[in-house]
Amino acid sequence: MVSVNITNFRKSIFSILEQTVKHNDIVSVNTKVGNAVIMSEDDYNGLIETLHLSSIPKMKETIMEGLKTPLSKCVSEDKVVW
């Protein structure tokens, strides 16, 4: 995580945001009243999706079971079995 004070953030906002989007850097912007975190939209959407999936009862167990399933049991010759 990159940490920057608000003054330097204002001076470099375009380049900081560009780095955040291109390289998925997370930026902590420090101010006198508190800090803010900036992340790419892709990272944010992934975080929200993870939180959503984690909120579904037994979803973790289902995912873990799926990870243990051999690929040969997931794919047939003519189609993918979901």
CYANA upper distance limits for C-alpha pairs under 8 A (distance plus 0.5 A):
  1 MET  CA     25 ASP  CA      7.03
  1 MET  CA     26 ILE  CA      5.57
  1 MET  CA     27 VAL  CA      6.24
  1 MET  CA     28 SER  CA      7.48
  2 VAL  CA     25 ASP  CA      7.60
  2 VAL  CA     26 ILE  CA      6.69
  2 VAL  CA     27 VAL  CA      5.22
  2 VAL  CA     28 SER  CA      6.59
  3 SER  CA     27 VAL  CA      6.19
  3 SER  CA     28 SER  CA      5.13
  3 SER  CA     29 VAL  CA      6.55
  3 SER  CA     30 ASN  CA      7.75
  4 VAL  CA      8 ASN  CA      6.90
  4 VAL  CA      9 PHE  CA      6.68
  4 VAL  CA     27 VAL  CA      7.76
  4 VAL  CA     28 SER  CA      6.73
  4 VAL  CA     29 VAL  CA      5.61
  4 VAL  CA     30 ASN  CA      6.62
  5 ASN  CA      9 PHE  CA      6.62
  5 ASN  CA     29 VAL  CA      5.97
  5 ASN  CA     30 ASN  CA      5.09
  5 ASN  CA     31 THR  CA      6.77
  6 ILE  CA     10 ARG  CA      6.61
  6 ILE  CA     29 VAL  CA      6.39
  6 ILE  CA     30 ASN  CA      6.29
  6 ILE  CA     31 THR  CA      6.15
  7 THR  CA     11 LYS  CA      6.97
  8 ASN  CA     12 SER  CA      6.65
  9 PHE  CA     13 ILE  CA      5.76
  9 PHE  CA     16 ILE  CA      7.87
  9 PHE  CA     29 VAL  CA      7.57
 12 SER  CA     16 ILE  CA      6.50
 13 ILE  CA     17 LEU  CA      6.52
 14 PHE  CA     18 GLU  CA      6.55
 15 SER  CA     19 GLN  CA      6.64
 16 ILE  CA     20 THR  CA      6.66
 17 LEU  CA     21 VAL  CA      6.72
 18 GLU  CA     22 LYS  CA      6.50
 19 GLN  CA     23 HIS  CA      6.03
 19 GLN  CA     24 ASN  CA      7.65
 19 GLN  CA     25 ASP  CA      6.97
 20 THR  CA     24 ASN  CA      5.39
 20 THR  CA     25 ASP  CA      4.95
 20 THR  CA     26 ILE  CA      6.77
 20 THR  CA     27 VAL  CA      7.88
 20 THR  CA     38 ILE  CA      8.27
 20 THR  CA     39 MET  CA      6.66
 20 THR  CA     40 SER  CA      6.23
 21 VAL  CA     25 ASP  CA      7.78
 21 VAL  CA     39 MET  CA      8.05
 21 VAL  CA     40 SER  CA      5.47
 21 VAL  CA     41 GLU  CA      8.11
 24 ASN  CA     39 MET  CA      7.41
 24 ASN  CA     40 SER  CA      6.45
 24 ASN  CA     43 ASP  CA      7.51
 25 ASP  CA     39 MET  CA      7.20
 25 ASP  CA     40 SER  CA      8.11
 26 ILE  CA     37 VAL  CA      7.47
 26 ILE  CA     38 ILE  CA      6.32
 26 ILE  CA     39 MET  CA      5.36
 26 ILE  CA     40 SER  CA      8.07
 27 VAL  CA     37 VAL  CA      6.10
 27 VAL  CA     38 ILE  CA      5.55
 27 VAL  CA     39 MET  CA      7.05
 28 SER  CA     35 ASN  CA      7.06
 28 SER  CA     36 ALA  CA      6.23
 28 SER  CA     37 VAL  CA      5.06
 28 SER  CA     38 ILE  CA      6.93
 29 VAL  CA     35 ASN  CA      6.00
 29 VAL  CA     36 ALA  CA      5.67
 29 VAL  CA     37 VAL  CA      6.67
 29 VAL  CA     38 ILE  CA      8.10
 30 ASN  CA     34 GLY  CA      6.84
 30 ASN  CA     35 ASN  CA      5.02
 30 ASN  CA     36 ALA  CA      7.19
 31 THR  CA     35 ASN  CA      6.18
 39 MET  CA     43 ASP  CA      6.86
 39 MET  CA     44 TYR  CA      7.03
 40 SER  CA     44 TYR  CA      6.74
 41 GLU  CA     45 ASN  CA      6.51
 42 ASP  CA     46 GLY  CA      6.65
 43 ASP  CA     47 LEU  CA      6.65
 44 TYR  CA     48 ILE  CA      6.70
 45 ASN  CA     49 GLU  CA      6.58
 46 GLY  CA     50 THR  CA      6.61
 47 LEU  CA     51 LEU  CA      6.71
 48 ILE  CA     52 HIS  CA      6.62
 49 GLU  CA     53 LEU  CA      6.61
 50 THR  CA     54 SER  CA      6.50
 51 LEU  CA     55 SER  CA      6.76
 52 HIS  CA     56 ILE  CA      7.41
 53 LEU  CA     59 MET  CA      7.04
 53 LEU  CA     60 LYS  CA      8.43
 54 SER  CA     59 MET  CA      7.09
 54 SER  CA     60 LYS  CA      7.21
 55 SER  CA     59 MET  CA      8.40
 58 LYS  CA     62 THR  CA      6.83
 59 MET  CA     63 ILE  CA      6.67
 60 LYS  CA     64 MET  CA      6.63
 61 GLU  CA     65 GLU  CA      6.55
 62 THR  CA     66 GLY  CA      6.66
 63 ILE  CA     67 LEU  CA      6.73
 64 MET  CA     68 LYS  CA      7.01
 65 GLU  CA     69 THR  CA      6.97
 69 THR  CA     73 LYS  CA      7.30
 69 THR  CA     74 CYS  CA      7.97
 70 PRO  CA     74 CYS  CA      7.48
 71 LEU  CA     75 VAL  CA      6.87
 72 SER  CA     76 SER  CA      7.90
 74 CYS  CA     80 VAL  CA      7.10
 74 CYS  CA     81 VAL  CA      5.96
 74 CYS  CA     82 TRP  CA      7.54
 75 VAL  CA     79 LYS  CA      7.07
 75 VAL  CA     80 VAL  CA      5.25
 75 VAL  CA     81 VAL  CA      6.17
 76 SER  CA     80 VAL  CA      6.48
 76 SER  CA     81 VAL  CA      7.37
